[in-house]
Amino acid sequence: MVTAALPPQDPSRHPDPWPGVCASWRRTLSVPSTSAADAPGTRREWHFLDNRDDVDATGLAPAGTLLCVHGNPTWSYLWRSLLAAATSQETLADGGPWRVIAVDQLDMGFSERTGTFRRLADRINDLSDLTAALKLDGPVVTVGHDWGGIISLGWAVRHREQLAAVVLTNTAVHPAGFTLPPALKLALHPAVHPWGTKATAAFLKVTHALAQPALAPSVRDAFMAPYRTAVRRAGVGNFVADIPATPAHPSWAALEEVSSGIRTLGVPAFMMWGPKDPVFSDRYLRDLLTRLPQADVHRFEGAGHLVQEDRDIAGPTFAWLAKQVDASHRAQGGSAAQGGSAAQPKPESAPAFRPMLAEVDARREDSSTAIVDMLAGGAARSLTWAELARDIDDLTAGLADLGVKPGDRVSLLVPPGITLTTLIYACLRLGAVIVVADAGLGTKGLGRAIKGAGPAYLVGVGRALAGARIYNWPGVKISAGDSTPAADRAGRRLLGVAATVPQLMDKGRVLRLACTAAAPAVPDPDADAAVLFTSGSTGPAKGVVYTHRRLAAMRDTLQATYKLRAGTSLVAGFAPFALLGPALGATSVTPDMDVTAPRTLTAKALADAAAAINATVVFASPAALVNVVATAAELPPARKTALAGVELFLSAGAPLGEPLLAQVQELAPHASLHTPYGMTEALPVTDIDLAGIRAAGTGEGVCVGLPVSGASVAIAPVRADGTGSLAPTTEPHVTGEILVSAPHVLERYDRLWITQEHAAAIPGWHRSGDVGHLDAEGRLWVEGRMAHVLTTANGVRTPVAGELAAESVPAVARAAVVGVGPAGAQVAVAIVETAPAARRSGLADTGLSRDVRAAVALTGLVPAAVLVIDAMPTDVRHNSKIDRAALAAWASRMLAGARPGRP
C-alpha cells in the first residue's frame, strides 16, 4: 500500500528539547533509499539524535559508536540516557567517550512518513542506508529494544566487519515454535488493530503504562510527541502488522535469516532485561541466550518492558563496554582498587580436584546406612550406600534418556530427603546444573527465582507442579511422586508432567542392565554445577552459581574445619547440609520438620533424628534452636541420651547469643558448639565456638571468630557517606565492608552482571555486603549490613551493637536499630519485639523506652524514638534475619503520623 508521503517534522519547529534531550543532538539527513519498498532514486528524510558535538568537545577520539534502534511505538528519545552518559567523567575514565546515534526509524518518531508499508527486510536495509550515508565505520555497538532489537541484529549480521559488540534490552527474535505474546495477539486482532494502533493512541498509552514506576507526565508527553495524529501513527500500525506470527508471513524469511545469523556472531553481547514485561518475557531471554551464549546478562527485578525508563541502563552499559574496549582506548587512572595492606590475597596451590560423587563411588559395596528420611509418627525410610549409588546411576540414565544434557538447568522443588539427594547427585553426575530455591521464599519469590534461572526441566512434588502450571514456570515437568495410582495419571496430564522420578529410575535401570545406557562424561570441574538462591533477606533472592570445583571446595573446607570424616552421622536441620551429607561420606538424616519454617523443629524431632543414626553432628539454624530449647521440657528421658552422644553442634544463618548456646549445651552436654559465619555465596567463612564467644566478651558487634581453613578475610573501610572503599586492609579496629577470599566462594551471581561487578570490584575478593571489623587477634566482628549503616550528623554508625544492647533489657526479645531521615543527618530509632509480644505496634511505654534508650546510648547511639512491634519482619529461611530496610520505612511512616500498617 502506498499513500502520500509526509516529510519529517522540522526540528526548528520544536526548539525546546524534551526532558533529558539536548537540542544540539537533533539531526536530519536526506538518504538515498535502496529498499524494495521504494522506487529507484527515492530519497528518505531521517531524524536522529547524535552526540557528536559533545564528543568533539572532549578533544578525544571516540572509542566507537553506539547505534541505537528503538522499537514500537517509541522513538530515539528512548536512548537519551545513553547520549547523556557517553561523555560523562565516569565514561571518559573508563575508555570513552562514545559517539551515540539514536535513530528514528522511517514512519516513526520525527522521521519521514513514507506512505509505504515497510517490512522487516526493508527496515534492516533502511538502517544500512542511513549508516552508509553517515559514513559510519567501526567499531560499532548495536543497541536495540523491542522490535528494534531484531532490526539492530539484522544490521549486525550484515556488517560484521564493523561490529564490535551487541547490546539488547527487552526484545525477541521470535523463534519458530513460540506463539505471539498475548498483548501482541490482541493488537493484531482485526477488530482491534486499526482502532488501537492508528485511529487512537491506545497502543501508545498502553505501552507507556508499562513503565515501573509510572512515567512522569513530561516524559510521557515526550514519548507521545511524534504520534499526535492518526496520520502520524500509521507506522505504528504497520509495525504491528509486520510481526511475523507464522511462516506464511512475508517477513518470516527475514526473521529466520537474522535469528539464525546471530548464532555466528562472535562478538561480546550484553542483555539488560525487565522481567515484568508482559510482551517479551524471560522465555525470549532464554532463547536469545541459546543464540548468543557468550552474552552477559543483568535482570532488573521489578523492571518491565520499558527497562530504560525503569532503571539506569547507561551506567551499566558503559561500564560493560569498558571491559570490551581495546586497551589503547582506555584512559589512565581507572577504577581498579589501589593500595591497601591486604590488596589481594596470596593465591594458594589448589588441591587436586575430587568430584562430589567420589565418596559415593568409593562406597558402592557398602551396606551400611547412607541416608535416612524421618517420617511422620516416628517412622523412617533409609538407603544404604550401595542402594544410594545404584539409585543415582539409575536416575542418571533415566534423566539422560528423557533428554537432560550436560549444562541443562534442572529446578528441584522437592523437600530435603532421599528423593532430593538422589536427584542432586544424578544431576551432578550427568553434568546438569541443579537450581535450588527455598520454598520458603513464598510463591512470588519462588516464581521470580525459577523464572530468573530459566531451567530446562523442573522436578517437583504435587504442590510445586500445581504452582508451575498456574504461574507458568519454565521447564519440562517431572513429578517427584510415585507413578502407580491411576488417579495420579490424570492429574499428571493436567499438570503437564512428562515423567515421574520413579519412572525415570525404572527406565534407567532397564537401560543399564541392558548395557544400552551411555556412561555420562565426567563433568569439567570448572563447568557450572549449581545455582543456589539466597534467602531473600536483603531484597529479591539472588542466584549464586557454583562450579563443580567450588562445590567440592565447600565440602573440603567443612571436612578440614570440623574434622568431619567418613562414618560421621549428621542430623541436618538446615537443608544445604542434608545435601552435602553423601559428599562428606556422612550418614545423614533430615528431622521431621517443615524445612521451609525452621521454627517447626522441636526437641523431640531433633532427638528422634539423632537416635535414628546415632548422630555425632547436628546442624540447625538459629531459629530452629530457639524452638528446640523452648520445647526441651517435652523431651522424653530416653531421647536425651541421643543428644548426649552428639560431638559437634553447628548453627549458622545469624549470630547466636551466648545464653541460647548455653541452653543448647545443656541438651548436648558433650558437644562442641560452633557458630560458623558465612553466606550462600561462601559457607563457611569464619568459625567460633562457645568458649571463644565467652572469651571474646562484648564489643562492637558480634564476634564470629577466625577464618576457616583456606579462607581469608579483610575489610574495605567504610566512607563517611556509608559506602565502602576499594582499598582492603587487615588492620585491627577498622570498620568497613567484610571481604572474603576462599576456594569455595561463588563463581558468580546468575544473570546479575551489575551485582557481580560490584561484588568482584576488588581483585581477589568477594564483597559480602556485611559490615564489621577485625580485632587485634584477627577475629572478625560483624556489625550489620552495609545497606543498614546509619549516616548520622556525628558520623557513620553500625546497628548491631545497639541492637545487642537493647536486647539486654529484660522485656526485649529482639531489637533492630535503623536510621530515619536523609543520608548524613539520620537519627537512630530502636524497634523492639517484646516477650510476651505486644498486642499492637506503636510507641514504647515510658519505662521500656527509658530502659532501651539508656542501654543503646552506651554504644554511642542515642535513639530518637523507641517503637514496639508485635513481630519482627524476618527472612523465611532462617526466621532470624531482620529486614531493617522494611523497618526503617515503617518507622518513618509511623513517626510522620501516618498509619504505618505492616512493615
C-alpha positions in Angstrom: 0.0 0.0 0.0 1.3 3.4 -1.0 -0.1 6.7 0.3 1.2 10.3 0.2 4.5 10.7 1.9 4.8 13.2 4.8 8.1 14.9 5.3 9.8 14.8 8.7 8.8 17.4 11.2 11.3 20.3 11.2 13.3 20.3 14.4 13.3 24.1 14.3 9.6 24.0 15.0 10.4 22.2 18.2 13.2 24.4 19.6 12.6 23.3 23.2 14.1 19.9 23.8 12.2 17.3 25.7 13.3 16.3 29.2 16.7 14.8 29.0 17.4 15.8 25.4 19.9 18.5 24.3 18.8 20.5 21.3 22.3 20.0 19.8 21.7 16.3 19.5 18.9 16.7 16.9 19.8 15.9 13.3 18.1 15.4 10.0 19.6 13.8 6.9 18.3 13.0 3.4 19.4 9.5 2.5 19.1 7.6 -0.8 17.0 4.5 -0.4 17.9 1.1 -1.7 14.9 -0.7 0.0 12.4 -2.7 -2.0 9.6 -0.6 -0.6 10.9 2.4 -2.6 11.2 3.2 -6.3 14.8 3.6 -7.6 16.1 7.1 -6.9 13.9 7.7 -3.9 15.4 9.7 -1.0 14.1 9.5 2.5 14.4 12.1 5.3 15.7 10.8 8.6 15.6 12.3 12.0 18.0 11.1 14.7 19.9 12.1 17.8 23.7 12.3 17.7 26.1 13.5 20.4 28.9 14.2 18.0 29.3 17.7 19.3 29.6 16.5 22.8 32.3 14.0 21.8 34.2 16.7 19.8 34.1 19.0 22.9 36.1 16.4 24.9 39.0 16.6 22.5 39.3 12.8 22.5 38.7 10.3 19.7 35.6 8.2 20.4 36.1 4.6 21.4 33.4 3.7 19.0 29.8 4.3 18.1 26.6 3.1 19.7 23.9 2.6 17.0 20.6 2.6 19.0 17.4 1.4 17.4 14.0 1.9 19.1 11.0 -0.4 18.8 7.3 0.2 18.5 5.8 2.7 19.5 8.8 4.6 20.9 11.4 6.7 19.2 15.0 7.9 19.7 14.0 9.6 22.9 14.2 6.2 24.5 18.0 6.3 24.4 18.5 9.8 25.9 20.3 8.4 29.0 23.0 6.8 26.7 23.5 10.0 24.8 24.0 12.0 28.1 26.3 9.5 29.7 28.5 8.8 26.7 30.8 11.8 27.5 30.5 11.8 31.3 33.6 11.8 33.5 32.9 8.2 34.5 32.8 7.1 30.9 35.9 9.1 30.0 37.7 7.4 32.8 36.6 4.0 31.5 37.9 4.5 27.9 35.3 6.8 26.5 34.0 9.0 25.0 31.5 7.1 22.9 29.5 8.5 20.0 25.9 7.7 20.2 23.5 7.8 17.2 19.9 7.0 18.1 17.7 6.8 15.0 14.1 7.4 14.4 13.0 4.6 12.0 11.2 5.7 8.9 7.5 6.3 9.5 8.4 6.6 13.2 9.5 9.3 15.6 10.2 12.5 13.7 11.4 10.8 10.5 9.6 11.0 7.2 6.2 9.3 6.9 6.9 7.5 3.6 3.4 6.4 2.7 4.7 2.8 2.1 4.4 -0.4 4.1 7.9 -1.2 5.2 8.7 -4.8 6.0 11.4 -6.2 8.3 13.8 -6.6 5.4 13.1 -3.0 4.4 13.8 -1.7 7.9 17.1 -3.5 8.2 18.1 -2.2 4.7 16.9 1.3 5.7 19.3 1.3 8.6 22.1 0.2 6.4 21.3 3.1 4.0 21.5 5.6 6.9 24.8 4.3 8.2 26.2 4.3 4.7 25.1 7.9 4.3 26.7 8.8 7.7 29.9 7.0 6.6 29.8 5.2 9.8 32.7 2.9 10.4 33.9 0.6 13.2 33.9 -0.2 15.9 30.1 -0.1 16.1 28.0 -1.4 19.0 24.4 -2.1 18.1 21.8 -1.3 20.8 18.2 -2.5 20.3 14.9 -2.7 22.1 11.6 -4.3 21.3 11.3 -4.9 17.5 14.3 -2.5 17.2 16.3 -5.4 18.7 15.8 -7.7 15.7 16.4 -4.8 13.3 19.7 -3.9 15.1 20.7 -7.6 15.0 19.9 -7.7 11.3 22.2 -4.8 10.7 24.8 -6.5 12.9 24.7 -9.7 10.8 25.2 -7.7 7.6 28.0 -5.5 8.9 30.2 -8.0 10.8 33.4 -6.1 9.7 32.3 -3.0 11.7 30.6 -4.8 14.6 32.3 -4.6 18.0 29.5 -5.7 20.3 25.8 -6.2 20.8 23.6 -4.6 23.5 20.0 -5.7 23.8 17.1 -4.7 26.1 13.7 -6.5 26.2 13.4 -7.9 22.7 13.0 -11.2 20.8 13.9 -12.9 17.6 10.6 -14.7 17.9 11.8 -18.2 17.1 9.8 -20.9 15.4 7.6 -22.8 17.9 6.9 -19.8 20.1 3.4 -18.2 20.0 3.0 -14.4 19.9 2.7 -12.8 23.3 -0.9 -12.2 24.3 -0.5 -8.4 24.2 0.6 -8.6 20.5 -2.1 -11.1 19.6 -4.6 -8.6 20.9 -3.0 -5.7 19.0 -3.2 -7.8 15.7 -6.8 -8.8 16.1 -8.8 -7.4 13.1 -11.3 -5.8 15.5 -8.6 -4.1 17.5 -5.7 -3.3 15.2 -7.0 -0.4 13.1 -8.6 1.3 16.1 -5.9 0.6 18.7 -2.8 1.4 16.7 -3.8 4.1 14.2 -7.2 5.7 14.8 -6.5 6.2 18.5 -3.4 6.5 20.7 -4.4 3.4 22.7 -1.4 1.3 21.8 1.0 4.1 22.8 -0.8 4.7 26.1 -0.8 1.0 27.0 2.9 0.8 26.2 3.7 3.9 28.3 1.7 2.4 31.2 4.1 -0.5 31.3 6.8 1.7 33.0 7.7 0.7 36.6 7.1 3.2 38.2 4.8 5.4 36.1 6.4 7.8 33.7 6.4 11.5 34.7 3.8 13.4 32.7 6.5 15.4 30.8 8.3 12.2 29.8 5.0 10.6 28.8 4.3 13.7 26.6 7.7 13.4 25.0 7.1 9.8 24.0 3.8 10.9 22.6 5.1 13.9 20.7 5.7 12.3 17.3 2.4 10.5 17.2 -0.2 13.1 17.9 -2.4 12.4 14.8 -3.8 9.3 13.2 -1.7 10.0 10.0 1.5 10.1 12.1 0.6 6.8 13.8 0.3 4.9 10.5 3.8 3.5 11.0 2.8 2.2 14.5 0.0 0.2 13.0 2.1 -1.1 10.1 4.9 -2.1 12.5 2.4 -4.3 14.5 1.0 -5.8 11.3 4.5 -6.7 10.1 5.1 -9.0 13.1 5.8 -12.4 11.5 3.5 -14.7 13.5 3.6 -17.7 11.1 5.9 -19.0 8.3 3.4 -17.7 5.8 4.0 -14.1 6.8 6.0 -12.0 4.3 8.6 -11.1 6.9 9.2 -14.6 8.2 12.1 -15.3 5.9 13.9 -12.2 7.0 13.2 -13.1 10.6 14.7 -16.6 10.1 17.8 -15.1 8.4 18.5 -12.9 11.4 17.6 -15.5 14.0 20.0 -18.0 12.6 22.6 -15.5 11.6 23.2 -14.2 15.1 24.3 -17.6 16.2 27.6 -17.0 14.3 28.3 -13.5 15.8 31.4 -13.9 17.8 31.3 -10.5 19.4 30.6 -9.7 23.1 26.9 -9.3 24.0 25.1 -7.7 26.9 21.4 -8.1 27.7 19.6 -5.9 30.2 16.1 -7.2 31.0 12.9 -6.2 32.7 11.3 -9.5 33.9 7.9 -7.9 34.4 7.5 -7.4 30.7 4.1 -8.8 29.5 5.3 -8.7 25.9 8.9 -10.0 25.9 9.1 -12.3 28.9 12.0 -14.3 30.2 11.4 -17.1 27.7 12.6 -14.8 25.0 15.7 -14.0 27.0 16.3 -17.7 27.4 16.0 -18.2 23.7 18.4 -15.3 23.0 21.0 -17.0 25.3 20.9 -20.1 23.2 21.8 -18.0 20.2 24.3 -15.7 21.9 25.6 -17.9 24.7 28.6 -15.6 25.2 26.2 -12.8 26.5 26.4 -11.2 29.9 23.0 -10.6 31.4 21.5 -8.5 34.1 17.9 -8.9 35.0 16.4 -5.9 36.9 13.9 -7.5 39.2 10.8 -5.3 39.3 11.5 -3.6 35.9 9.3 -4.1 32.9 9.1 -3.6 29.2 10.5 0.0 29.2 13.5 -1.1 31.2 15.4 2.1 30.0 12.8 4.1 31.9 12.6 1.8 34.9 16.3 1.5 35.7 19.7 3.1 34.9 21.0 1.3 31.9 23.5 3.9 30.8 25.9 3.3 33.7 26.0 -0.5 33.3 26.3 -0.2 29.5 29.4 2.0 29.6 30.9 0.0 32.5 30.4 -3.2 30.4 31.8 -1.5 27.3 34.9 -0.5 29.3 35.7 -4.2 29.6 35.3 -4.7 25.8 37.3 -1.6 24.6 40.8 -2.1 23.3 43.4 -1.1 25.9 44.7 1.6 23.6 41.4 3.5 24.1 41.5 3.4 27.8 42.2 6.5 29.9 44.7 6.3 32.7 43.6 6.1 36.3 40.7 3.7 36.0 38.7 2.3 38.9 40.8 -0.6 40.0 41.5 -0.9 43.7 44.6 1.0 44.8 46.9 0.2 47.7 45.8 -1.3 51.0 47.6 -3.6 53.3 45.6 -6.6 52.0 45.4 -5.6 48.4 45.0 -9.2 47.2 45.2 -12.5 49.0 48.1 -14.7 48.1 47.0 -17.5 45.8 47.4 -20.9 47.2 48.1 -24.0 45.2 44.8 -25.6 44.5 44.4 -29.2 45.9 43.7 -31.9 43.5 40.0 -31.9 42.4 38.0 -34.7 44.0 34.4 -34.9 42.5 31.4 -34.5 44.7 30.4 -38.2 44.0 33.8 -39.6 44.9 32.7 -40.8 48.3 29.5 -42.4 46.9 31.5 -44.2 44.3 34.1 -45.4 46.8 31.3 -47.0 48.9 29.3 -48.8 46.2 29.6 -52.1 48.0 28.9 -50.6 51.5 25.7 -52.0 53.1 25.8 -49.5 56.0 23.2 -46.7 56.1 23.8 -43.7 54.0 20.7 -41.6 54.3 17.5 -41.6 56.4 14.2 -39.9 56.0 12.2 -39.3 59.2 8.5 -39.7 58.5 5.5 -38.6 60.5 4.8 -40.6 63.6 8.5 -41.5 64.1 8.8 -43.9 61.2 11.9 -43.8 59.0 13.0 -44.8 55.5 16.6 -45.4 54.7 19.1 -46.3 51.9 22.4 -48.0 52.2 25.4 -46.6 50.4 25.1 -49.4 47.8 21.4 -48.6 47.2 22.1 -44.9 47.0 24.8 -45.4 44.4 22.5 -47.7 42.4 19.6 -45.2 42.5 21.8 -42.4 41.4 23.1 -44.4 38.5 19.6 -45.4 37.5 18.2 -41.9 37.7 21.2 -40.5 35.8 20.4 -42.9 32.9 16.7 -42.1 33.1 17.3 -38.4 33.0 19.6 -38.7 30.0 17.0 -40.8 28.2 14.5 -38.1 28.8 16.8 -35.6 27.1 18.6 -33.9 30.0 22.1 -32.9 28.8 25.2 -31.5 30.4 24.7 -27.8 31.1 20.9 -28.1 31.2 19.4 -26.4 34.2 17.1 -28.6 36.4 15.0 -26.9 39.1 14.5 -29.1 42.1 11.3 -28.3 44.1 11.5 -31.3 46.4 11.8 -31.3 50.2 15.2 -32.5 51.6 15.4 -36.2 51.9 16.2 -39.3 49.9 14.5 -38.2 46.7 16.1 -34.8 46.6 19.5 -36.2 47.4 19.3 -38.8 44.6 18.2 -36.1 42.2 21.0 -33.8 43.1 23.8 -36.4 42.7 22.3 -37.8 39.5 22.3 -34.2 38.0 25.9 -33.7 39.2 27.0 -36.9 37.6 25.2 -36.1 34.4 26.7 -32.6 34.3 23.3 -30.9 34.6 23.0 -27.7 36.7 20.8 -28.0 39.7 18.7 -25.0 40.6 17.8 -24.9 44.3 15.4 -22.2 45.6 13.9 -22.3 49.0 10.1 -22.9 49.0 10.1 -20.6 52.0 10.6 -17.7 49.6 6.8 -17.9 49.0 5.1 -18.3 45.7 6.0 -14.9 44.4 9.7 -15.1 45.5 10.0 -18.7 44.3 8.5 -17.8 40.9 11.0 -14.9 40.5 13.8 -17.3 41.3 12.7 -20.0 38.9 11.9 -17.7 36.0 15.2 -15.9 36.6 17.2 -19.1 36.4 15.3 -20.4 33.4 15.5 -24.1 33.9 15.0 -26.5 31.1 13.5 -29.1 33.5 11.5 -28.7 36.7 11.2 -31.6 39.2 8.6 -31.1 41.9 6.1 -32.5 44.3 2.4 -32.1 43.6 2.1 -28.6 45.1 5.1 -27.3 43.3 3.9 -28.7 40.0 0.5 -27.1 40.5 2.3 -23.8 41.1 4.3 -24.3 38.0 1.2 -24.8 35.9 -0.7 -21.8 37.4 2.3 -19.4 37.3 3.8 -20.7 34.0 7.2 -21.6 35.5 9.6 -22.8 32.8 10.9 -26.3 32.2 9.8 -29.8 31.2 7.8 -31.0 34.2 8.9 -34.1 36.2 6.9 -35.4 39.2 8.9 -36.5 42.2 6.0 -38.7 43.3 5.0 -42.3 42.7 3.9 -43.4 39.3 1.3 -46.1 40.1 -2.1 -44.7 41.1 -4.4 -44.3 38.2 -5.9 -41.1 39.7 -2.5 -39.6 39.7 -2.1 -40.2 36.0 -5.0 -37.9 35.2 -3.5 -35.3 37.5 -0.1 -35.5 35.8 -1.7 -35.0 32.4 -3.4 -31.9 33.8 -0.2 -30.6 35.2 1.7 -31.4 32.0 4.0 -33.9 33.6 6.3 -35.6 31.2 7.6 -38.3 33.6 8.0 -39.2 37.2 11.2 -39.8 39.2 10.2 -43.5 39.8 9.5 -44.0 36.1 12.9 -42.5 35.2 14.6 -44.7 37.7 12.9 -47.8 36.4 13.7 -46.9 32.8 17.3 -46.1 33.7 17.7 -49.4 35.5 16.4 -51.3 32.4 18.8 -49.4 30.2 21.7 -50.0 32.5 21.0 -53.7 32.8 20.7 -54.0 29.0 24.0 -52.1 28.7 22.4 -49.5 26.4 22.8 -46.5 28.7 25.8 -44.5 27.7 28.1 -43.6 30.6 28.0 -39.9 31.2 31.1 -37.9 30.5 33.0 -36.7 33.6 31.9 -33.0 34.0 34.5 -30.3 33.6 35.5 -29.2 37.2 35.0 -25.6 36.1 31.6 -26.1 34.5 28.6 -24.8 36.3 27.2 -27.3 38.8 24.5 -25.4 40.8 22.5 -22.2 41.1 21.7 -21.8 44.8 19.4 -18.9 45.8 20.0 -16.6 48.7 17.4 -16.3 51.5 15.9 -13.0 50.1 16.5 -11.3 53.4 18.1 -8.2 51.7 15.9 -7.9 48.6 14.9 -10.4 45.9 16.7 -13.7 46.3 19.8 -13.9 44.1 21.0 -16.9 42.2 24.6 -17.9 43.2 26.5 -20.0 40.7 28.9 -22.7 41.9 31.1 -24.8 39.6 31.9 -28.5 40.4 35.3 -27.3 41.7 33.8 -24.7 44.1 31.2 -27.1 45.4 33.9 -29.6 46.1 35.9 -26.9 47.8 33.0 -26.2 50.1 32.9 -29.9 51.1 36.7 -29.9 51.6 36.5 -26.8 53.8 33.9 -28.3 56.0 35.9 -31.5 56.3 39.1 -29.7 57.2 37.5 -27.2 59.6 35.4 -29.6 61.6 37.4 -32.8 61.1 34.4 -34.5 59.5 35.3 -38.0 58.4 33.7 -40.9 56.6 31.3 -42.5 59.1 30.1 -39.2 60.6 26.4 -39.3 61.4 24.8 -35.9 60.6 21.4 -34.6 61.6 20.7 -31.8 59.1 18.1 -29.4 60.3 19.3 -26.9 57.7 18.7 -28.1 54.1 22.1 -27.3 52.5 23.9 -29.7 54.8 21.5 -32.5 54.2 22.6 -32.2 50.5 26.3 -32.3 51.4 26.0 -35.5 53.6 26.8 -38.0 50.8 29.7 -35.9 49.5 31.2 -35.8 53.0 30.8 -39.6 53.4 28.4 -38.9 56.3 25.3 -40.8 57.2 22.6 -38.0 57.1 19.1 -37.6 58.3 16.6 -34.8 58.0 14.4 -34.4 61.1 10.6 -34.5 60.9 10.0 -30.7 60.3 9.0 -28.2 57.7 12.4 -27.2 56.3 10.9 -24.0 55.0 10.0 -23.0 58.5 12.9 -23.7 60.8 10.8 -22.9 63.9 8.9 -26.2 63.4 11.9 -28.2 64.6 11.1 -29.5 68.1 13.5 -31.0 70.7 11.7 -34.4 70.2 12.0 -34.3 66.4 15.7 -33.5 66.7 16.3 -36.2 69.2 14.3 -38.8 67.2 16.5 -38.0 64.2 19.7 -38.2 66.2 18.6 -41.6 67.7 17.9 -43.0 64.2 21.6 -42.7 63.1 23.4 -42.4 66.5 24.2 -38.9 65.4 27.6 -37.3 66.1 27.0 -34.0 64.3 23.9 -31.7 64.3 23.4 -28.7 62.1 20.4 -26.4 62.7 19.5 -22.8 62.1 19.3 -20.3 65.0 15.5 -20.1 64.7 15.3 -23.9 64.9 17.5 -23.9 68.0 15.2 -21.4 69.7 12.3 -23.7 69.3 14.3 -26.8 70.3 15.2 -25.0 73.6 11.7 -23.9 74.0 10.3 -27.5 73.7 13.1 -29.2 75.6 10.8 -29.8 78.6 8.8 -32.2 76.3 11.8 -34.4 75.6 11.4 -37.9 77.0 14.3 -39.1 79.2 15.2 -41.8 76.7 15.7 -39.3 73.9 18.0 -37.1 75.9 20.6 -39.9 75.6 20.6 -39.5 71.8 21.5 -35.8 72.1 24.1 -36.6 74.7 26.0 -38.6 72.0 26.4 -35.5 69.8 30.0 -34.4 69.5 29.6 -31.3 67.3 26.8 -28.8 67.1 26.8 -26.3 64.3 24.4 -23.4 63.7 24.7 -20.6 61.1 22.4 -18.1 59.4 22.5 -15.4 62.1 24.6 -14.7 65.1 23.8 -16.7 68.2 23.9 -15.2 71.7 25.8 -16.9 74.5 22.6 -17.5 76.6 21.0 -19.6 73.8 24.2 -21.6 73.2 24.4 -22.2 76.9 20.9 -23.7 76.8 21.8 -25.9 73.8 24.9 -27.1 75.7 22.6 -28.4 78.4 20.8 -30.5 75.8 24.0 -31.7 74.3 26.5 -31.7 77.2 29.3 -33.4 75.3 29.1 -31.4 72.1 31.4 -28.7 71.0 29.2 -25.8 70.0 30.2 -23.8 66.9 28.6 -20.9 65.0 30.2 -20.6 61.6 29.7 -17.3 59.8 29.0 -17.4 56.1 26.5 -16.8 53.4 25.1 -18.5 50.4 28.0 -17.0 48.4 30.6 -18.6 50.7 29.9 -21.0 53.6 31.7 -21.2 56.0 34.0 -18.1 56.2 34.9 -17.9 59.9 34.2 -20.1 62.9 33.9 -19.6 66.7 32.8 -22.0 69.5 31.1 -21.3 72.7 34.3 -20.9 74.6 35.6 -18.4 72.1 32.4 -16.4 72.3 32.8 -16.2 76.1 36.5 -15.3 75.8 35.7 -12.5 73.3 33.2 -10.9 75.6 31.2 -7.9 74.5 32.3 -5.5 71.8 31.2 -3.5 68.8 29.1 -6.2 67.1 29.1 -10.0 67.3 32.4 -11.9 67.3 32.3 -14.7 64.7 35.8 -15.9 65.1 38.8 -16.7 62.9 38.8 -17.6 59.1 38.2 -21.3 58.4 40.6 -23.5 56.5 41.6 -21.9 53.2 39.7 -18.7 53.8 41.0 -15.1 54.1 39.1 -12.1 55.5 39.8 -8.3 55.0 38.0 -5.1 55.5 37.2 -2.3 52.9 36.9 0.8 55.2 33.5 2.5 55.2 33.5 6.1 54.0 31.6 9.0 55.6 28.7 8.5 53.1 28.3 4.9 54.2 29.9 3.3 51.1 32.9 1.0 51.1 36.3 2.0 49.8 38.1 -0.3 47.3 41.3 -0.5 49.4 41.2 -3.6 51.6 43.0 -3.8 54.9 43.6 -6.3 57.7 44.4 -3.6 60.2 42.5 -4.1 63.5 39.6 -2.0 64.6 38.8 -0.6 61.1 35.1 -0.8 60.4 34.0 -1.5 56.8 32.7 -4.0 54.3 33.7 -7.5 55.0 35.7 -9.1 52.2 36.1 -12.8 51.7 38.6 -14.9 49.6 38.4 -18.7 49.5 38.3 -21.6 47.1 34.6 -22.1 47.9 33.5 -18.6 47.2 30.8 -18.4 44.4 31.8 -18.4 40.8 29.4 -15.5 40.0 25.9 -14.2 40.5 23.5 -15.6 38.0 22.2 -13.2 35.3 23.1 -10.3 37.6 26.1 -8.8 35.8 25.9 -5.5 37.7 25.7 -7.3 41.1 28.6 -9.5 40.2 30.7 -6.5 39.0 30.1 -4.8 42.3 30.9 -7.9 44.3 34.1 -8.5 42.4 35.3 -4.9 42.2 38.3 -5.6 44.4 40.5 -8.1 42.6 40.8 -11.4 44.5 38.0 -10.5 47.0 34.3 -11.0 47.3 32.4 -8.1 48.7 30.0 -9.6 51.2 27.7 -6.7 51.8 28.2 -7.2 55.6 29.9 -4.6 57.7 32.3 -5.4 60.5 35.9 -5.2 61.7 38.9 -7.3 62.8 40.2 -7.2 66.3 43.9 -7.4 67.4 43.7 -11.3 67.5 42.4 -11.4 63.9 38.9 -12.3 64.9 36.0 -11.0 62.8 33.2 -9.0 64.4 30.0 -8.5 62.4 28.2 -5.2 62.8 25.3 -5.5 60.4 24.8 -4.9 56.7 26.4 -2.1 54.6 22.9 -1.2 53.4 21.8 -0.7 57.0 24.7 1.6 58.1 23.4 4.8 59.7 24.9 8.0 58.4 24.3 10.5 61.2 25.4 14.0 61.8 28.1 12.6 64.1 29.4 10.1 61.5 28.8 6.6 60.4 27.3 4.2 62.9 26.5 0.5 62.6 23.4 -1.1 64.1 24.3 -4.4 65.7 26.0 -3.1 68.9 22.9 -1.0 69.7 20.6 -4.0 69.0 22.5 -6.3 71.3 22.4 -3.6 74.0 18.6 -3.2 73.5 18.2 -7.0 73.8 19.9 -6.8 77.2 16.8 -5.2 78.5 14.7 -7.9 80.2 11.5 -7.2 78.4 13.1 -7.2 74.9 13.1 -10.4 72.9 14.6 -8.9 69.7 15.6 -5.5 68.6 16.6 -3.6 65.5 18.2 -0.2 65.2 17.5 1.7 62.0 18.3 5.1 60.5 15.4 7.5 59.7 15.8 10.7 57.7 18.1 11.9 55.0 21.6 10.5 54.5 24.1 12.4 56.5 21.6 13.5 59.0 19.9 10.3 60.0 18.7 9.7 63.6 18.6 6.3 65.2 15.3 4.6 66.0 15.2 1.5 68.2 12.4 -1.0 67.3 11.8 -3.8 69.8 9.8 -7.0 69.9 8.8 -7.8 73.5 8.3 -11.0 75.4 5.4 -11.5 75.7 4.6 -10.0 72.3 2.8 -6.7 72.2 -0.8 -6.7 71.1 -0.3 -3.7 68.8 2.6 -1.8 67.4 3.4 1.8 68.4 5.5 3.9 70.6 7.0 2.1 73.6 5.7 2.9 77.0 7.7 5.3 79.1 9.5 2.7 81.2 10.5 0.5 78.3 11.6 3.5 76.2 13.8 4.8 79.1 15.5 1.4 79.6 16.1 0.8 75.9 17.5 4.3 75.4 19.8 4.0 78.3 21.1 0.6 77.1 21.6 1.7 73.5 23.2 5.0 74.5 26.1 3.1 76.0 27.2 2.1 72.4 27.3 5.7 71.2 23.9 5.8 69.6 21.1 7.8 71.3 17.7 6.6 69.8 15.4 9.5 68.9 12.5 7.1 69.5 11.7 3.6 70.7 9.0 1.7 68.9 7.3 -1.6 69.8 6.3 -4.1 67.1 4.3 -7.2 67.5 6.6 -9.3 65.3 9.8 -8.5 63.5 9.8 -9.0 59.7 12.4 -11.7 59.0 13.5 -13.8 56.2 11.8 -17.2 55.8 14.8 -19.4 55.5 16.3 -18.6 58.9 13.4 -16.8 60.6 16.1 -14.6 62.1 17.5 -12.1 59.7 15.6 -8.9 60.4 14.5 -6.8 57.4 15.9 -3.5 58.7 15.1 -1.7 55.4 11.4 -2.5 55.8 11.5 -1.5 59.4 13.1 1.9 58.6 10.4 2.7 56.1 7.8 1.6 58.6 9.3 3.7 61.4 9.4 6.7 59.1 5.7 6.4 58.3 4.8 6.0 62.0 6.9 8.9 63.2 5.4 11.1 60.4 2.0 10.4 61.8 0.7 8.2 59.1 -1.0 4.8 59.6 2.1 2.6 59.4 0.4 -0.7 58.6 2.8 -3.7 58.5 6.5 -3.4 57.7 
